[in-house]
Amino acid sequence: MAALRVLSIAVASGRAGYVYVQGSRLLDWGITVKAVKTGTELVGFVQGLINELRPDVVVTEDCTVPTCRKGDKAKALIGTLAALAC
């Protein structure tokens, strides 16, 4: 059985970054060139990655835990990302 292809997205300080792995092998990584300030911009960035990379799973930070230190804007962006990935 082949290892899952996992796309992990991180949102911080108006930027979004990603890593794409299969098993323990890094296949791709990157960060947005311009700031991601709206949910629409983030959805466009991530949808492009999903279309190109075809991951089995999309992962991001769980902002519902009490130890999450993200600001309200980052939490809203991550929530938008979670809705897209479902």
ZIVEN-V982636 format. One record per residue. N is the residue number from 0. RES is the residue in one letter. OMEGA is omega in whole degrees, 0 to 359 (NA if undefined). Layout:
BEGIN
n->(N & N)
res->(RES & RES)
omega->(OMEGA & OMEGA)
END
This chain:
BEGIN
n->(0 & 1 & 2 & 3 & 4 & 5 & 6 & 7 & 8 & 9 & 10 & 11 & 12 & 13 & 14 & 15 & 16 & 17 & 18 & 19 & 20 & 21 & 22 & 23 & 24 & 25 & 26 & 27 & 28 & 29 & 30 & 31 & 32 & 33 & 34 & 35 & 36 & 37 & 38 & 39 & 40 & 41 & 42 & 43 & 44 & 45 & 46 & 47 & 48 & 49 & 50 & 51 & 52 & 53 & 54 & 55 & 56 & 57 & 58 & 59 & 60 & 61 & 62 & 63 & 64 & 65 & 66 & 67 & 68 & 69 & 70 & 71 & 72 & 73 & 74 & 75 & 76 & 77 & 78 & 79 & 80 & 81 & 82 & 83 & 84 & 85)
res->(M & A & A & L & R & V & L & S & I & A & V & A & S & G & R & A & G & Y & V & Y & V & Q & G & S & R & L & L & D & W & G & I & T & V & K & A & V & K & T & G & T & E & L & V & G & F & V & Q & G & L & I & N & E & L & R & P & D & V & V & V & T & E & D & C & T & V & P & T & C & R & K & G & D & K & A & K & A & L & I & G & T & L & A & A & L & A & C)
omega->(181 & 178 & 178 & 172 & 186 & 174 & 180 & 183 & 175 & 179 & 179 & 174 & 176 & 179 & 175 & 178 & 180 & 167 & 181 & 184 & 170 & 187 & 179 & 183 & 176 & 181 & 182 & 174 & 178 & 179 & 179 & 178 & 177 & 182 & 175 & 186 & 182 & 176 & 180 & 178 & 180 & 179 & 178 & 179 & 184 & 178 & 176 & 178 & 180 & 180 & 183 & 189 & 180 & 180 & 173 & 185 & 173 & 185 & 172 & 183 & 175 & 183 & 181 & 180 & 182 & 182 & 179 & 183 & 179 & 175 & 182 & 181 & 179 & 178 & 178 & 178 & 179 & 176 & 176 & 178 & 180 & 178 & 178 & 186 & 182 & NA)
END
